[in-house]
Amino acid sequence: MKSLDETVEAVMRTLGLDDAAVVRRKAFLEFTDDDVARLRTLHAALQDLAPDFVDAFYTHLLAFEETRALLPHAQTLERLKRTQAAYFDNLTAGDYGPDYILHRLRVGAAHQRAGLAPAWYLGGYSKYLAGLFPELWQRLGKDPEAFVATCQALIKIVLLDMGLAIDTYIQADRQTILTLKEYADIVFASIPDGLLVLSPDLTVLSANRAFLERLGLTEEAVRGRYLMEVLAADGLRGRALEVLATGVAQHDVLFSMGPAGSDERKPVRVTLTGIRLAEEEEEEEARLLLIVEDLTEEQALRAAALESERRFRDLAETAHDGIIMTDPQGKIAYFNRAAERMFGYRRNQALQRSIGTVLPEPLSCQLDEGLQHTPVWETQGRRQDGTFFMVEGSSSVFEGSAGRFITYVLRDLTERKQFERQLIHLANHDPLTHLPNRKFFQDRLGISLDEAALNEEQLAVLFLDLDRFKLINDTFGHALGDKLLLMVAERLAGCFRKGDMLARLGGDEFVVLLRGLSGKQDATLVAQKIMDGFAHAFQLEAHEAFVSASIGIAFYPSDAIDADNLIRCADSAMYQAKEQGLGYQFYRLDLENLSSERLTLENSLRRALERDELRLYYQPKVDLASGAVIGLEALLRWAHPVRGMIPPDQFVPLAEETGLIVPIGEWVLRTACLQIKAWQGEGMPLLPVAVNLSARQFRQPSASGETEGRPLSDEAAGVHDLVETIERVLGETGVDPSCLELEITESILMQNLSTAANILQALSAKGMRIFIDDFGTGYSSLSYLKRLPIDTIKIDKSFVGDITTDQDDAAIVAAIIAMAHSLRLKVVAEGVETQEQFDFLLERGCDAMQGYFYSKPLPAEEILPLLRSTRNSSSGRD
């Protein structure tokens, strides 16, 4: 349906209702400036009558069913009263220019669309005048000449409005008729069956699109042509003449039909029927309508169904699932090979037995009674040897002439149930140590708190973090780091009583639940026992490693009464123990006020975004072979208003720990994308910009999902949120995904490889390239390189710095380059500072480099001149 504005435009266009036409209408009505002046005088006098007048007008409308039907409820009535008051007010306001005319046309179109008949529309004007004339007489009766002139002016403007309204009604109805004709034409053209209209002498009058397309004809080739010059179909002409002669339609007549003069034929089903365009006129000749249904697809489907039926038994016999069919008496009528293997019966042993032989009788009865409500179910199946096993089944019903047949499709769930038990264990336990994980611990702690509240007992949470574990991990490698964590878990397990609970939260963090305490001394004994256990060295293959731990202790109910806060208090106490080297520390409220410098820095970091203190610097990536800049890496800096430029290694770990890295990471993404857009506008060469992703962005749904800096275990939300954030930033900034590169470290990947894989696959699929940063300092595992959509690895600068003086580093770098190229990966070397390092990497086939040898990281405004000067110098060399 057209909008009101479109309807009004059509009316004005059809009537040629421009300014000149309106002037002519006013002149015909002898509507003069004197009339305008009288109406304006009347307008001022009527202002105090408007509300009462409109109320009386609508009271009158509500007395008649035809108008009351258009006022469905009180809200509509009040809205229309306000609109009507404005309408009457404009009638005498004295401004009768183009806007007035357009408004009157819109009102007329609205009333026509609402279904208000013209008689009632014009009656409204009658009510208006009948109510207004007494007021005019009361005010102007002493001056008959003024009274008559004002009445004439009012009648003139009312008649002008009436003429516009009638024009709108007529033209809107005409537009509706034209729209319906267009709609009918579209429907005729869009009907999927072929339609052909013939004159009494079998001349083609029209054909729809489906008819023309299916027979490969054009409208020009058929219109006005004799039927048999267009189509070849034995017997069609005779049938057509018979229908015209008798007036009796013929349905579902089968023909082999094709274009005249062609050997091509299609099976079709035709209905022939006579039609008249004006049945009330006797002399109107009947036309003939042919409805042509192409049976090619139907015949193909019928043939396919027959083939499917022939293949059913072959497919059923080779199916992995057991298939059993029962007859109306519930006896087994079909038993496939998989069912033989599943239940242990041979087919001839199972046939004619009750279905209850292999499935429980109550289940069979339920399926018979309410099959449609149980499309998938689980139950116990019974083997021939009498043993039971879990079965998943679905059922379908076929109503045959002999009654109801039921087909059961059954799957042995023995392996799946075992796998589900394993999944439940994995969901609640750490994959490395097999200790309970964070989720399981929090659930169990919540239950224990409820029990402690009921029994008025005390319990404690010990939060344990290994000291200098990262140093050990980096020194000996992640494999031995994992082995150390296993040994730590085993040693810790021997420090607790039966009923206590040890869990691993992740990394080198462990947590302990102590129940049934008599006082703080019980927790002290456990903490001391742990400290004593760490006094002995851990044997890591050929290495001895001495590891200490920092422990924070919090009590229920004195420190906190809920699980999250109890863990947080123990965590806070652990940090104080670590900072002060105390070994273990009980939570105290005043501990929250310690470490003021760290807290001050954290608070400043929380406001750094809103205060616009963060900056991005950009370091070029250079192609070693050509010397051309092939990309940039965005590097985060913090311009503190008091402390100056703070290095990333001082605030990025704090941001990661507190969860601030999530909003900061989004700010980095958005700022880099906006800079890309700005550079493109300044004519800078289209270079991709790399942004580093943090571990918290990978494992945390959002900043609002933080619990005192501890990540929630919601992988699905994490995957969805990170990908959605990057997509949203790209969409809002208008940057093509190919202009954005994403860098991630090995350690982030290995924290949760499956989650990382899902995220990277989603990002790579959208056109972003993935880089592995600081390669060589983490796991350096070939397995994840094969599994993930990685484009490039970046060799850590700790190896590059000594490649010209240290044979081990040189061998490592050469091996990384060779290995990456064998996996079809690009290699970027970080921290290149000398010509000797550059030459070494170029000789070994390294693809690109970053480092002070070419440029240090620069603010955005200094990059553009550098790139332009490099491009100009390159052009000069060429």
N, C-alpha and C positions, 0 to 999 in steps of 0.2 A: 504494500500500500504506500502511495506517495505521501510525503509529509505535507503539513498544512502549507508551508512555504512553497513547495513544489506545485501544489494545487492552485494557490493564488497566482503564482507566476504563469501557469498554463491559462488561467482565466484572463489575466491581463493581456497575455500574448494573443489569445484567440480573439478577444474583443478589440484589440488595438487600443487598450485603455491607457493612453499616455496622458501627459499633463494637458495637452490641447483638447483631448476628448472630454476630460473632466470639466474643463472650462466651458465647452459646448453644452454639456449637461446642465451645468449651473445656469447658463444663459437661457436655456429652454425653460427652466423653472423660474426664470426672472429672479434668481437669487443674487442680490446686490450687496454692496458694502453696507448699505443702510440696514439690510437684514442681519448682517453679521454684527453690527453695532447693537441692534435691538436684542439679539440673542445673548450678547455679552452682558448687557444690562440685566436681562432675565437671569443669566447664570449667577450673578452676584446675589440676586434676591432669593435664589433657590437653595443656597448652601445649607441653611438651617433645616430644610425639609428633606434632605437626601436620605438619612437613615430611616425615618418613618415611612417615606415614600417607597423605598426598596422593600421594607418589611411587608407593607400592604400589597405590593406587587407579587411577592412570592407566596403570600397567603392565598392570593387569587390563583396562582399557578398550581398550588397544592390541592385545590378543589377539583381539578380535572385529571382524570386517569392518564390522558395522553401526555400531559406535561409532568405529572407526579412521577411517572415511570423513569423520567430522566434525572430524578433527584433521589438517589438510592439511600443516602444516609446523611446524618447531621453534618458531618465534616464537609461533604460535598456541597450541601446547602449553604453553609457559612462561606465557603470559598466562592461559590457562585454569587452570593449576595454582594461580596466585596467587588467581584468582577462587574456585576450589573451596575452597582453604584458608580464605578469608574466609567462604564459605558454611557449611562445617562448623563454623567457629569461632562464627558467629552462632547455630547450632543449639542450643548449650549455654550461650550467654552469659547467659541469664536475662532478656533484654529482649524481650518478645513483644507489644509495643504495635502501634499503627497502622503505624509505619514498617516493622516486621518483616513484617507481613501484606502491605503494598504491595510490599516487596522480593521476597517469595516468589512473588507473582503475576507480577512482572516476569520472574523466573527461569523460571517455567513457560511464560510467553508466548515467551520467547527460545528455549527448547528446542523448543516446538511449531513456531516459525517456522524453526528450523534443520533441522527434519525428524527429530528424535529421537522415535521411536515410544514410546508410554507404557510398553510392556513393558520397554524398555531403561532408561527414566527411573526406573521403580520398581525395576528391578534394581540401579540405582546405590544406592538406599537399602538394599537387601539386603546389598550389598557393604560398605556403611558399618557396618551393625549387626553383620554377621558379623566384621568386623575389630575392632569396639569391645568386644563382649561378653567376649572373652578378657581384654582389658585390665581390664575391670570386675571380672572374677572374680579376677584377680591382685591387684587393689587392695582388693576388698571381700569376697573369698571367706571370710574369717574371720568376717564378719558377714553371714550369709545374708539376714537381714531387710533390711539396708541394700542388699545386692546386688540383691535382688528389687525393692525400692522404686525404686532408681535405674534399673534396666532398664525398669520400668513407666513411669517418668517419661520416659525417652528414647523409648520406643515411642509414648507419647502425643503427644509433640511431632513425632515423625516422621510419625505418622498425620495430625496436623493439617496438616503440610506436604504430605503425599500428597493429602489432600482438596482443598487449594487448587490443587495442580498439575493434578489431574484436572478440576476445575472450569474451569481456564484452558484446557486442551486442548479440552474440549467447547465452551465458549463461543467460543473463537478459531476453531474449525472452523465453527461456526454463522455467525459473522461473515463468514468467507471465502465460505460459500455465499450469504449475502445480498449480498455484494459482487459475486460472479459474476453473480447474477441482475440486480443493478443494471447491471452492465456489459453483459449481454446485452440489456437493455431499451434502453440507450443506443445500442448497435450497431444494433439493429433500427430505432430512430428515426432514426439518422444515415446509413443506407445511401442513396446518392444515387438509386437506382432506387425507384420506387413499389412497395410491398409491401402486399398485401391478402389476409387470411386469411378463408376462407368455411367455413361449416358444410356438412354434406351437403345441406341444403335451400337452399343458396345465401344464407344469412343472413350478413351481415358480422360477423365476430368481432373483428377489429382491423385497423387501417391505420396505416402509418408516416407520419412527417411529410412526406417527399418526395411521397407519393401525395396527401395532403390539400392541400399547397401548390400542386402543379402543376394540380390540378383545381379549386382554389378552394373546397374543402370543409372542414368542421370535423368533429372526432371525434364530437361529439354528433349531427351530422346523418347519420352513416353507421353507427355502431355499432348492431347489432340490426336493421338495415333489410335488406329483400330486395334482392339485387344489382341488379335492373333498376329498382328505385326510386331507386337511387343513381347508376347509370351508364347512359348511352346508347351502345351500340356494337353495330352490326348483327352478328349471328352469335355474340356472346360467350356468351350463355346456352347455346346448343347445344354449343359447344366445352366449356364447363365441365361440363355433364352427361355428355358423352362421356368426359372424363378420369376423372370419378368412377365411371363405369360400368366402364370398361376398366382403370383403374389405369395407363394408359400416358400419360406426360407428352407435351405438345405444345410445341414450341419455336418462337420467332421468328414468331409469328402476327401479321400486320399488321391493325390496326383503325384506324378513325377514331372517337375516343372523346371524350366530354364528359360534364358533369353531366346527369342526367336532367331533362327539362323545359327544357333550354337548347339554343339553336341553335349554341353554340360547340363546335367539334370540334378535336382535335389528332391528328396522326399518331402512333401508338404501336406499339411492338413488344412482344408479350405472351408470356410463358412460363407455361403452366398445368401444375401438378404436384400430385399428392396427397401429403399428409403425415400421419403419425400421431404423436401425442404419447407413446404407450406401445406400441411395436410388439410387445412380448411378450404383450400382452393381446389375445386374438382379438376380444373384443367391442368393442374401442376403434374408434370410427367414424373413417373417414378424413376429413381436412379438405382443403380445396383452397387452395393458395397461388398467387396471381397476382403475377408479377413484371412490372411495367409500366415500360417504358423510353420516355421522351419523345423522339420523333424530330424535333421541331421544329428544334432547333439543328443536328442532323445534316443535315437537308434543306437548311437555310439554308447550311451549310458546303459541301455538295455544289454548290449553285447558285453559291456564291461561287467555288468552285474552277473551275467551268466558265467563269464570267465572267473569272476570273484568266487562264485559259488563252487566252481570246479576246483579252485585253488584252496578253498577253505580247509579241507581236511589235510592237505599238505602243510599248510601254515600251522594249523592246530597241532599237528603231529610233531612239528619241529619247534614249537613254542617252548620257551624256558618255563613259563608259568603252567601250573596244572589247570586243565579245563575239564569240567564235568557238566554234563547236561542231564536233567531229570525230566521224566515224563509227568503227565498230570497226576499220576498216582504216587509221585515222589520216588520212583525207582530210577536208578542210574541207567541212562540210555546211551551216554557217550562218556568215555574215560580215556584221555590222551596219554601219550608216553610219559610226559612230565608228571602227570598224576600218578602213574605207575611207580615212578622213582620216588615221589614224595610220600606216598602212603604205603608202598610195599606190596600192593595187590597187582596181580596180572589183570589185564583187561577183562578176560573171560571170567575171572573171579569176582570182579566188581560189578559187571553188568547185571541188572535186575535186582541188585541189592538196594536196600533203603539208603537214602543219602545220610541217614543217621549213623551208618556204618563208619563213615570217615569224618562227619561233622556232627556236633552236638544236636540232638533232636530239638531242644527248645529253640536254638538258633534257627533251625530249618523252619519251624513253625512261625517264628517271628518274621522271617523273610517272606513266607507265603502270605502273611497277613498285611504287612506294611512295607513291601519291598521298596517302594519309591522313597521312603524316608531313611533307608539305610543303604546308600549306594556304595559305601566303603566301610568295612568293619574288620575287627580283629577278634579272633576266637582261638580255641585250642583244637587242632586237628588230632585225629587218632590213627596211628599206624597199625598195620596188620599185627605187629608184635605186641600191641597194647600200650605202647608208649605214646605220650602226648607231646605236642610241640606247638609253638605259636604260628598262626596263619593269618595273613592279611587277604581279604577277599572282597570282590565286587560281584554284583549279580545283575542280570538283565532278564526280562520276561518276554516271551513270545507267545501270543495268543493264537494258537492254531485251531483248526476245525475240530480237533479231538480234545482241546482244552489247553491249559497253561503249561508251557515248557519253561523251565528255569535253567539258565546257564550260569555256572559259577566259575570265576577266574581266580585262582588261588596262588599265593606266593608264600614260600617257606620263610619265616622271619627269624629263624634261629641265628643266622649270622648277623642280621641287622640288629637284633636285640643285644647281641654281644657287643656290636659296634656302638650302639647307643649307650651302653654302660661305660664303654671306653670314653665316649664323648662327654658324658656327664663327669667322669673323673677328670678329663682334660679341662673341662670348663671350670672346675673347682680346684684344680691343683696346678702348681707351677711345673712346666714341662721339663725343666732341668733337674730340679731337686725332688720333684714329686711331693713337695710339701703343699699344704693348703695355700691358695692364692689369696689376693686381697678380697675378692668378692666372697669367697667361702668364709674367710676370717671375719669380715664385717657381719655376715649373716649369723654366724655362730656367736659372735660377741653380742649382737642384739638379743639373741635368745638367752644368753647367759646373764645379761643385764636384767631382763625380765624376771628370771629365776632368782637373781640376787635380791631384787626389790621385794619379791614375795617372801623370801626367807630371811630378809634383813641381814644379808651377808655382804662382805667386802671382797672386791676383786681388783686386780691390777693389770695394766697393760705395760709391757716393756717394749720400747722401740729401739732397735739395735742397728747401727750402721758401721760397716767396716772402715777403719782408718787407712788412708793411702791405698785403697784398693785400685784406684785408677792407675797409680804408678806401677803396681804389680802387673795389672792387665796390659799396660802399654809396654812394659819391659819384657814380659814372658810371652805375650800374645794372648788372644782371646780363648784359645783352646785350653791353655793352662789356667787362665782366669776362671773358666767354667769349672774346671776340675777343682780349683780351690774352693769355689762356692759349694760344690758337692761335699767336699771334706768339712767345710765349715758347718753345713747343715747336719752332717752326721755327728760332729762333735757337739753341736748345740743340743741335738736330740737327747743326748745323755745327761743333760743338766736339769731336766724337769721331772716333776712328779707325774704319776698317772692322773689323768684328768686335765692336765694343763695342755695348752695348744700352741704349737710353733707354726708360723706361716712365713712365706717369703712374699714381700710386696713387690719386688722387682729390683733389678740391679743388685746392689750389695746391701739392701735393706731387708731386715727380718723383724718380725713382731711376735710377741709372746703374750698369751692370755693365762694369767694365774688365777685360779678359783679357790674358794674356800680358805681365804687367808685369815689368820688370827691377828695380824698386825703388820706394820711395815718391816719388821725383822724378817718375815718370811720372804718378802720380795728382795730384801738386802742379801739374804743367803743365796738366793738364786742368781742375783746379779754378780755376787762375788764368785760363785761357782763358775759362771761364764767367764769372768776375768781370769780365773785360775786355769780354765780349759784353754784359753788362748795364750797362756804362757809358754806352751810347747810349740816348736816350729812345725810347719806343714811341709811335707816332702813332695815337691812338684818335680817328678822325674829326677833329673840330676841336680835340681835346685832346692835349697832350703829357704822357706819364706816365713818370716815372723809377722804375724798379723795381730793387730789389736782392734778393739771395738769400743765404740762409744754407745752408752745405753741411757735412755731416758725412761723414767718410771712415773706413771700417773695412776691414781686410785679412784675407784668408784666406792662411795658417792662423794668423797671429799673434794675431788678435783673436777669431775664432770659426771653427768648422769646419762649421757647418750653416747653411742658408739663413735660417731664422727669427732665429737669434741674430746673424748677420752684419748683417741689416737692422736689428735692434734696436740693435746697437752703433753703426751709422751714424746711426740716428735719435737716439740719446743724444748723440752728438758734435754733431749738427746743433743740438740744443737749447742746448748750451753755446756754440756759435758764435753763435746768435741772442741769447742772454742777454748775451754779452760783446762783441757787435758785431765779431767777428773775421773775418767773411766765410766762412772755412772753418776746420774744426777736425778734427784726427785724433783717433780714439778712443783714450782712455787709461783704464785701469782706475780711476784715482783720480777721473776725471770723475764716476763713479757717486756719489762722496761730496760733490760740490758741490751748490750750490743747496739748502743745508740747510733754509732756511725753507720752500721749496716742498715738499721731501720731508717735513718735519715736518707741514706742513699736510695733505699727502696721507695720511700715516700716521694722523693724527688723524681724517681723513675716513673712512678705512677702518674705524675703530673707532666712528664716530659712531652707526651703526645699533645695534650691540650695546650701546652705552652709553646708548641712549635719549636722544641729544642733539638729534635732529631734531624739528622742530615744524611743524605746519601752521597757517597763519593763513587766514582766510576773508574775502574782500571781496565785498559784495553787488553783484548786477547789478540795476539799477532800470529799470523801464518808464518811458520819458520821458512818455508821455501820461497815465498814471494815477498815477505815483509809487510804484507797488507794487514790492516786491522780487520778482523773477522767478527768481532763482537766485543761486548763490554760486560764486566761484572759489577753489580751494584753492591757496595759495601757500606754497612751502617756505622754512623758516628753519632756521638752525643755531645752537643755543644752546651755544657752546663754553664749557667749564668755566673757562677762563682768559681767553680773549680776548672773552668775552661774545657778543652776537648778531652773527654774521658775515653780511653781506649776500649774497644769492644770486649776484650777479655776481662774487664772489670765489671761490666754491667750486663753483658749478654747472658752469662750463667745465672745471674740474679733474676733476670727477666724470665729465663727458662724455668727456674725453680718456683717463682711466684705465679707463673701462668701469664704474666704480662707479655710474654713473647707472642701470644696469640693475636691481640690487637696490634702490637708492634709489627708483627709479620704481615698483617693485612695492610698496615700503613706503608710498609716497604713495597709490597706488591703494587698498591695504588699509585704511590709516588713514582716508582720506576715506570709504570705504564703511562702516567701523565707526562713524564719526561720524554718517553719515546714519542708520544704524540706531538709534543712541543718541538723536538728535534726534527721530526718529519716536516713540520710546518716551516722550519727554518732552512730547509733544503739539505739537511744532513743526510749522508748515505744511509740506506735502510740497514741498520745493524741490529742483531738480536741482543737483548740485555738479559743477563743471568741474575737470578735472585735465589738466595739460600733459604731453604726450608728447614725449620727446626724440628726436633724430636717431639716437642709438645704439640705442634700443629698436626703432626701425624697421629698422635694417640689421643687427642682431646677434642671432644665435639665443639666446644666453644669456650670463650673466656668465662661466660656465665655459668658454665658447668664445672668450675673449679671448686674444690673443697680444700681450702687452705693449701693450695699449691700441689695437691695430690690428684693425679689424673683419674677420671672416671673410666671404667672399663667398658666402653661402648664403641666397639670397632665399627659397626655399621654406621652409627651417627658420625664418627670421626671421618670415615671415608667420604660420606655424603657431604659433610660440612666443609672439608678442605677443598674438594673439587668444586662444590657450589660457590665457595668464596672466590676462588680463582676465576671461575666462569663469570660471576657477577662483576668482579673488578674489570675483567676484559670487556664485558658488555657495556659497562658504564663509561669506560674511558675510550671505547672504540678502537682498541688495539687488536690487531690480528694475532691469534695464538702463536703463529710461527715466529713472531718477534719476541717471544718470551721463552727463556731457558730456565730450567729449575735445577738447582744443585742440592744434593743430599749426601750426607756422609754414610759410610758403611755401618757405623754403629747404630744409626737410626734404623737402617734396613733390618738389621739383625735383632732389634728389640721385638719386632713383630713382623716377620717377613711376609706373612699372608696379607696383613692389612696394608703394608707398604706396596705389595704387588698390586692389590686392587686399586689403590690410589694412583700409582704410576701408570698402570694400564689405562685408566680413565683419562688421565692427563695427556698421555702420549697419543691416544686416539683422537684428541682434539687438536693435535698439531704441535704440541710443545715438546722440545727436546729435553732429555733427562741426562744430567751429568752426575757422576760419582765423585765427590770432593774428598780431598786428603787421602787418596788411594795409597795403600801400603802401610798405613798406620793402624788399620783395623783388622778385620778378618781376612781380607784379601782372598775371598773364596770365589772359585770359578763357578760354583753351582748357581749362585744368585745372578751372576753376570749372564748366564744362559737363560735364566727364567724371566728376567725383567726386561722391559723395553728401554734399555740404556743405550745412549748414543755415544757418550764420551766419558773417559775417566781422566781425572786430574791427579797427577803425581804430586804428592805432598812436598813442600819446599824443604823439609828436613832431609830428604834424600838428594834433592837437586843441589843443595848448597855445597856438598863435598864430592860431587861426581868426578871432578878433575883431580882430586887428591886422595880419595878413599876408594880402593878397588871394590870393596863390598857394596858401597852405595852405587858405584858405576855399574856393577853387575846387576844389582836390583833394578835400577832404572832401565837398563837395556832389556832385561827380562820382561818387565812390565810392558814396555813398548811392543816387544815381539808378541807377547801373549795377547794384548789388546788387539793388535792387527790381525792375529789369527782368528779372533772372534768378530772381526769386521767392526771394531770400535775405533774411534778417534782418540788421540792422546794429547792432553794439554799439560805442560810442565809449569808448576808454580814456583815463584821465588827466583826467577832467572835474573842475575845481577851482573854477570861478566860476559865478555866476548868468548872466553874459553867454554863457559857453560853452554852458551848459544851454539857454538860450533860442535860441541859434543852431541847435543840433542839433534842438531840438523843432520849430522853424520849417521845417527842411529835411526833416522826416519821419524822422529817425533813430529807430530802434525802442527802443534801450536804452542805458544808460551805466554806467560804473564810474568811481569816482574819489573824492577826498577831499571833493568837494562834498557827497556823501552820507555816506560813511564810509571811513576808512582800513581796511586789512586788520586783522582782530581775531582773537585766540585764540578757540577754539571756545566757551569758557565765557562770552564776552562777546557772542556773536552772538545767542543766544536772547533775552536781555533787549531787545536792539536791535530785533529783529523783532517782539517782542510789543508794544513801545511804539509801533512804526510801525503795527502792525495796529490798536491801540487808537485812535491818533490818526486813522487813516483812517476807522474806524467812527464816530468822533465827527463828522468832517466830513460823512459820509454822512447 
